[in-house]
């Protein structure tokens, strides 16, 4: 009689833990999978909040210049990957906060 109840309790605990871990990593990856995308997302989100209602996304050349400046400050690895990741993250962050 005790074994079925113990089994059910253990299954519930395991399912809860797996769901929590999955939720954490899913939410984390929503802002980008790499550090450069997350950095771009944070900057884009901040700029989207401060932008006037009629503001548009910066041109790709402007985003590239921002990415290069931030790469010199905090980036590491391949600069081309950083630029692309930053652009993707920036666009996602900007679009989220600026409708």
N, C-alpha and C positions, 0 to 999 in steps of 0.2 A: 504493500500500500504506500509506503514512503517513497519508493523508487520512482513511480510515475510523477509524483509531485515534485521531487527533486529534479527530475529530468526536465519538466516544464519550466521550472524556475531557472535552471541553467540555460535553457534555450532562450528564454526571455532576456536574460542578462547578455548573452552573446549577440543576439539580434540588436539590442539597444547599443552595445559598444560598436558594432559594425556600422550601424546607421549613423552614429555620431561621427565616426572617423570619415565616412563617406561624405557626410554633410560638410564637415570641415574642409576637406580637400576640394570639394565641388565649389564651395563659396570662395575659397582662396583662388582657384583658377579662373573665377569669373572676372578677375581684374588683370588677367594675363598670366601666362605660364612661366615666363622668365622674368628676371629682375629688371631688365630693360623695359619690358612691357608694363610691369607694375609701376616703374618710375614714370613712364610716359602717362599712364593712367592717372596717377596722382597729380601730375602737373596739369593734365587736361581737365580733370575734374575741378581743380582749383580755379583755372582760367575760365571754365564754363560758368562757375558760380559768380565770378566777378565781371563777366562780359555783359554788355548791354543787350537788350532783347533782340536787336536786329543784327547782332554780330554773327560772323560766319567763321568756319574753320580757316586757319591760316593756310596759305599755299604750301605745297610740298617743299619748295625751296626754303621757306621760313621754318617749317618743321625740321628740316635737315640741319639748318643752322642752330636751332635750339638743341637738337640731339647732339651735334658736334660739341657745343659748348658744355653741355652736361657730361658728355663722355670724357672730356678733359678734366672735369671736376671729380667725377665719381665712377666713371666707367672702367671696365676692364674687359679683355678679350678682343674679339674682332669688331672693329668699328662699324663695318657694313651691317652686321647682325644687330648691333646696338641701334643704328639709325632706323632700320626697318621695324624693329620691336618698339622703339620709342614712338614712331609714327602711328603704328597700330594701337598702342596703348593710349596715346594722346587723343586720337579720334574717338575711341570708345569712351574715355572719361569725359571729353567735351560734350559728346552727344547725350550722355546720360544726364548731365546737369543742365544742359542748355537745350531746351526743346524748341 
